[in-house]
Amino acid sequence: MSQEPVPNFIRHLKERSFLLQRAREFFTSRNLLEVDCGSLVKRAPLDRGVDVISAQISKQETAFLHTSPEYAMKKWLSFGAKDIFFLGHVYRQGEQGPLHSPEFTMAEWYRIGFTLDQMIQETAEFLFLFLKPLPIRHLSYKDAFKQYLNIDNIKKDLSSSIPSYGKSWPHNVQLDYLITHHIQPFLGQNELTVLKDYPPDQAALACLIEKDQELVAERFEIYHQGVELTNGYHELSDPEELEKRFALENEERRARNEEPYLIDEELILALKRGLPDCCGVSVGFDRALMLRQKASSLSHILP
């Protein structure tokens, strides 16, 4: 006897189809070109806190399922592609829980000549496809620590705010813990909260600028109801700085007794070729859909 379909299965399937269509219309109406990225890549991306799923494609060769189309899209930009977007599946090892899945749908796009504020505004407009129009609040990383923890994230020793098992963590890991456990749950309550002006050791692949006599990363994340939905940068285009950050990430992997990854030399060459001045952002499509449907877990809306 066949199993009965789960409740609301067809409704969820139709709404996913509807939002995928609306997302593509959002981009094409703004003259962005859709790019179709292959899921298998030769080099694992170096991204703090993100581990890849490997795939044995022959007896001699191992490839990886991409965690993001970022590297491929930057290579195309260096060859002269203009504003581009990707809408498809990405894969990450060890991600399981109400807000995590090893396979999920990502929207990622790049805008040439956009300021970070323009990128933030367009990202908010994209999120309004899923959510009703909401107030937008901008909050610096430093002010978030002052407002919710009453500490200076740069100057203060954070160990007093960290549980005993995390006293020996590096500073950037302690920052991640405090953000996710003590700040994030309060962000985006009945609004979109834009967290920006990250410290340099949280820059990832974003440019650094001086602001109020401090060096900060041109990076932003947007939260709603305590859920992180986006991660965006004014993209780093300096190949030497990129190599330094990759080397540092591999040093940190070794310190955590994790295998270092081979650097994607084609990405370095792309930046040497010339990455146009641009901003990029990724959005968790499934998380946005989950909030739209007022579900408590991704498992309720994933097909």
C-alpha positions in Angstrom: 0.0 0.0 0.0 1.4 3.4 -1.0 2.2 5.9 1.7 0.0 8.9 2.0 1.7 12.2 1.0 2.8 14.5 3.9 0.3 17.2 4.8 0.5 20.3 2.6 3.1 18.7 0.3 1.5 19.9 -2.9 1.0 23.4 -1.5 4.7 23.6 -0.5 5.7 22.3 -3.9 3.6 24.9 -5.7 4.8 27.8 -3.5 8.4 26.8 -4.1 7.8 26.7 -7.9 6.1 30.1 -7.7 9.0 31.7 -5.7 11.6 30.2 -8.0 9.8 31.8 -10.9 9.5 35.2 -9.1 13.2 35.1 -8.2 14.2 34.6 -11.8 11.8 37.4 -12.9 13.3 39.7 -10.3 16.8 39.2 -11.8 15.9 39.2 -15.5 13.8 42.4 -15.1 17.0 44.0 -13.9 19.0 42.7 -16.9 21.0 40.1 -14.9 22.2 37.1 -16.9 21.6 33.7 -15.3 24.7 31.5 -15.2 24.6 27.7 -14.8 27.4 26.6 -12.5 28.5 23.0 -12.4 28.2 21.4 -9.0 31.5 19.5 -9.2 34.6 21.6 -8.7 38.3 20.8 -8.8 39.3 22.8 -5.8 37.5 23.1 -2.4 36.7 26.7 -1.4 38.5 28.1 1.6 35.7 29.5 3.7 35.9 29.6 7.5 33.3 27.4 9.1 32.3 25.7 5.8 33.4 22.1 5.0 33.0 20.5 1.6 31.6 17.2 0.5 34.1 15.3 -1.6 33.2 13.2 -4.6 35.4 10.4 -6.0 35.0 10.8 -9.8 37.6 8.3 -10.8 40.2 6.0 -9.1 42.8 8.8 -9.4 40.7 12.0 -9.0 38.7 13.5 -6.2 36.4 16.5 -6.8 34.1 18.5 -4.5 30.5 19.6 -4.5 30.5 23.4 -4.6 29.5 25.2 -1.4 28.7 28.3 -3.4 29.1 29.3 -7.1 31.3 32.3 -6.0 34.6 31.2 -7.5 33.1 30.3 -10.8 31.1 33.5 -11.1 34.2 35.6 -10.3 36.1 33.8 -13.0 33.4 34.7 -15.5 33.4 38.3 -14.3 37.1 38.5 -15.0 36.5 37.4 -18.6 34.0 40.2 -19.2 30.6 39.0 -17.9 28.5 41.8 -16.6 25.8 41.5 -13.9 25.1 37.8 -13.3 23.0 35.6 -11.0 22.8 31.9 -10.0 19.8 30.1 -8.6 20.4 26.5 -7.7 21.7 23.9 -5.3 24.8 24.0 -3.2 26.3 21.5 -0.7 28.0 21.6 2.7 29.3 18.9 4.9 28.1 18.5 8.5 25.2 21.0 8.2 22.1 19.5 9.7 19.4 21.1 11.9 16.4 23.4 11.9 18.3 26.0 9.8 20.8 23.8 8.1 20.8 21.1 5.4 23.7 19.5 3.6 21.9 20.4 0.3 20.1 23.7 -0.1 19.0 26.3 -2.7 21.1 29.5 -3.0 20.5 32.7 -4.9 23.8 34.5 -5.6 24.4 37.5 -7.7 27.0 40.2 -8.6 26.6 43.8 -9.6 29.3 45.8 -11.3 29.7 49.3 -10.1 27.2 49.0 -7.2 28.0 50.5 -3.8 27.5 48.4 -0.8 24.4 50.4 0.2 22.9 49.8 -3.3 23.6 46.1 -2.9 21.9 46.1 0.6 18.8 47.8 -0.8 18.5 45.4 -3.8 19.0 42.4 -1.5 16.2 43.7 0.8 13.9 44.1 -2.2 14.7 40.5 -3.2 13.7 39.3 0.3 10.5 41.2 0.0 9.5 38.6 -2.6 9.2 36.2 0.3 8.3 38.5 3.1 6.0 41.5 3.4 7.8 44.9 3.1 9.5 45.5 6.4 11.4 48.4 8.1 15.1 48.1 7.5 17.5 48.8 10.4 21.3 49.2 9.8 23.5 48.1 12.7 27.3 48.1 12.8 29.0 45.0 14.2 30.6 47.1 16.9 27.3 48.6 17.9 25.7 45.2 18.0 28.2 44.1 20.7 27.7 47.3 22.6 23.9 47.1 22.4 23.3 43.4 23.2 26.4 42.5 25.3 27.8 45.9 26.5 31.3 45.0 25.4 33.8 46.3 22.9 34.4 43.5 20.5 37.8 44.8 19.4 39.5 46.0 22.6 38.0 43.8 25.3 39.1 40.3 26.2 36.1 38.3 25.4 36.9 35.3 27.5 34.6 36.5 30.4 31.6 36.2 28.0 32.6 32.8 26.7 31.8 29.4 28.3 34.7 27.6 29.9 35.2 25.2 27.0 35.8 28.1 24.6 38.3 30.1 26.7 41.2 29.0 24.4 39.3 29.7 21.1 40.9 32.2 18.7 39.4 35.7 19.0 37.4 35.3 15.7 35.9 32.1 16.8 34.8 33.7 20.1 33.2 36.5 18.1 31.3 33.9 16.0 30.0 32.2 19.1 28.8 35.5 20.7 27.1 36.6 17.5 25.3 33.3 16.9 24.3 32.6 20.6 23.8 36.1 22.2 23.1 38.6 19.4 21.6 36.9 16.4 18.4 35.8 18.2 17.5 39.4 18.8 18.1 40.6 15.2 15.4 41.2 12.7 12.4 41.1 15.0 9.5 42.4 12.8 12.1 44.1 10.6 15.2 43.4 8.5 18.3 44.0 10.5 21.4 44.7 8.3 24.6 43.9 10.2 27.6 45.5 8.7 31.1 47.0 9.2 32.6 43.7 10.3 36.1 43.6 11.9 39.0 42.7 9.6 39.3 39.1 10.9 35.7 38.6 9.9 36.2 40.0 6.4 36.1 36.7 4.4 36.4 38.0 0.8 35.3 41.6 1.4 37.3 44.8 0.9 38.6 46.7 3.9 38.1 50.4 4.5 38.8 52.9 7.2 35.7 54.1 9.1 35.7 56.3 12.2 39.5 55.7 12.5 39.1 51.9 12.5 39.6 49.3 9.8 36.4 47.5 8.9 35.2 45.0 6.2 32.7 46.1 3.6 30.5 43.1 4.4 26.9 42.7 5.4 24.4 40.1 6.6 20.6 40.5 6.8 18.6 38.9 9.6 14.8 38.4 10.1 13.3 36.9 13.2 16.8 35.9 14.4 17.5 34.0 11.1 20.5 34.9 9.0 19.4 35.2 5.4 22.2 36.8 3.4 25.9 37.3 3.2 27.3 40.1 1.0 30.5 41.9 0.2 32.1 44.7 -1.7 34.3 42.1 -3.4 38.0 41.9 -2.8 39.9 42.2 -6.1 43.5 42.2 -4.9 45.1 38.8 -5.8 48.0 39.2 -3.3 45.6 39.9 -0.5 43.4 37.0 -1.5 46.5 34.7 -1.4 47.3 35.9 2.1 43.8 35.3 3.3 43.8 31.8 1.8 47.1 31.0 3.4 45.8 32.2 6.8 42.7 30.1 6.5 44.8 27.0 5.8 47.0 27.9 8.9 43.8 28.0 10.9 42.7 24.7 9.5 46.0 23.1 10.5 45.6 24.6 14.0 42.2 22.8 14.2 43.8 19.6 13.0 41.9 19.8 9.8 43.3 19.1 6.3 44.4 22.2 4.4 42.8 22.7 1.0 44.7 23.3 -2.3 44.3 26.9 -3.4 42.2 27.6 -6.5 44.9 29.1 -8.7 42.4 29.8 -11.4 40.7 32.2 -9.0 44.0 33.9 -8.3 44.6 34.2 -12.0 41.1 35.7 -12.5 41.9 38.5 -10.0 45.2 39.1 -11.7 43.3 39.3 -15.0 41.1 41.9 -13.5 37.9 41.5 -11.4 35.7 44.5 -12.1 34.7 46.7 -9.1 31.6 44.9 -7.9 29.4 43.8 -5.0 28.1 40.3 -4.5 25.6 38.6 -2.2 24.2 35.1 -1.5 20.7 34.5 -0.1 19.4 31.3 1.5 16.4 30.7 -0.6 15.0 27.9 1.6 15.4 29.9 4.8 13.5 32.8 3.2 10.8 30.4 2.1 10.7 28.9 5.6 10.0 32.3 7.1 7.4 33.0 4.5 5.5 29.9 5.5 6.1 30.5 9.2 7.7 27.0 9.5 10.0 26.2 12.4 12.5 24.0 10.4 13.8 23.6 6.9 12.7 20.0 7.0 9.1 21.3 6.8 9.6 23.0 3.4 12.4 21.2 1.7 11.1 19.1 -1.2 
